[in-house]
């Protein structure tokens, strides 16, 4: 059984790029277009890890991370374009 990773990003090009690389390495990927979509998908599919963008519409990555931590104990990799020291997780 392939490890399952949920990729959450509002940019379709980023989602596709990450998905292609992970699938080449033997992972099964699922995609969510924003935080609300991610919370819905994670209830439908048991994933082994989440790759989560921070800046998204509807619900940002920090809020999604907070909600996921309430119910799931899975690794979350935060994906961000922010680079300032004060903006790092």
Backbone torsions as a table, in degrees:
resi	resn	phi	psi	omega
1	UNK	NA	129.8	-178.4
2	UNK	-75.9	140.8	173.3
3	UNK	-62.1	139.9	-176.0
4	UNK	-106.6	130.4	-179.4
5	UNK	-126.1	131.4	175.6
6	UNK	-96.8	123.4	179.1
7	UNK	-104.2	120.1	-176.4
8	UNK	-118.0	110.8	179.6
9	UNK	-159.8	140.7	179.8
10	UNK	-80.0	-11.3	178.9
11	UNK	-92.3	112.8	-177.4
12	UNK	-62.4	-29.3	179.7
13	UNK	-69.5	-40.3	177.4
14	UNK	-65.1	-46.5	178.9
15	UNK	-57.3	-45.2	-178.5
16	UNK	-65.5	-44.3	-179.5
17	UNK	-60.9	-49.3	179.9
18	UNK	-62.5	-43.0	-179.4
19	UNK	-61.1	-45.5	-179.7
20	UNK	-60.1	-47.3	-178.9
21	UNK	-64.5	-42.3	-179.5
22	UNK	-67.6	-40.4	179.1
23	UNK	-65.1	-35.6	176.3
24	UNK	-63.6	-27.0	-179.8
25	UNK	-92.8	4.9	173.8
26	UNK	97.8	16.0	178.0
27	UNK	-98.8	150.9	172.1
28	UNK	-96.6	129.4	-175.3
29	UNK	-115.3	150.4	173.6
30	UNK	-129.1	149.8	-176.9
31	UNK	-122.9	144.8	173.9
32	UNK	-131.4	139.5	-174.4
33	UNK	-86.4	-15.7	177.3
34	UNK	-163.6	-177.4	-176.7
35	UNK	-63.1	-41.2	179.9
36	UNK	-64.8	-42.0	177.0
37	UNK	-62.9	-38.2	179.4
38	UNK	-62.2	-45.2	-179.3
39	UNK	-64.2	-35.4	177.2
40	UNK	-68.3	-45.7	-177.4
41	UNK	-66.3	-36.3	-177.2
42	UNK	-69.3	-21.6	174.4
43	UNK	-81.4	-18.7	-179.4
44	UNK	-92.8	-33.9	-174.5
45	UNK	-127.5	130.4	176.4
46	UNK	-80.8	109.6	-179.1
47	UNK	-103.1	159.2	-179.7
48	UNK	-94.7	-17.3	-177.3
49	UNK	-162.8	153.5	176.1
50	UNK	-123.8	131.8	170.1
51	UNK	-105.5	118.7	-164.8
52	UNK	-126.4	120.6	174.0
53	UNK	-72.6	150.4	179.3
54	UNK	-88.7	-48.9	-174.8
55	UNK	-92.1	101.7	179.4
56	UNK	-140.5	155.8	175.8
57	UNK	-74.7	165.3	176.7
58	UNK	71.8	-53.4	180.0
59	UNK	-153.4	118.7	-176.9
60	UNK	-76.3	169.9	-176.2
61	UNK	-62.4	-32.6	178.1
62	UNK	-64.6	-43.1	179.0
63	UNK	-66.4	-39.1	177.5
64	UNK	-63.6	-45.4	178.9
65	UNK	-58.1	-44.7	178.9
66	UNK	-59.3	-45.6	179.9
67	UNK	-65.9	-42.0	179.6
68	UNK	-63.0	-40.3	-178.7
69	UNK	-64.9	-23.7	178.0
70	UNK	-65.3	-33.4	-169.8
71	UNK	-123.4	-18.2	-174.1
72	UNK	-129.3	147.3	176.0
73	UNK	-117.5	71.4	-180.0
74	UNK	-123.6	153.0	177.4
75	UNK	-64.2	140.1	176.7
76	UNK	-127.1	121.3	176.0
77	UNK	-102.4	118.1	-179.2
78	UNK	-83.4	126.9	-179.3
79	UNK	-110.3	122.9	-175.0
80	UNK	-149.1	154.3	174.0
81	UNK	-95.8	-4.5	-179.4
82	UNK	-71.0	139.5	-176.1
83	UNK	-129.2	-11.1	179.9
84	UNK	-70.0	145.6	179.8
85	UNK	-55.8	-40.1	-178.5
86	UNK	-70.6	-13.3	-177.7
87	UNK	-101.5	-1.0	-177.0
88	UNK	-80.7	151.6	-178.7
89	UNK	-76.0	NA	NA
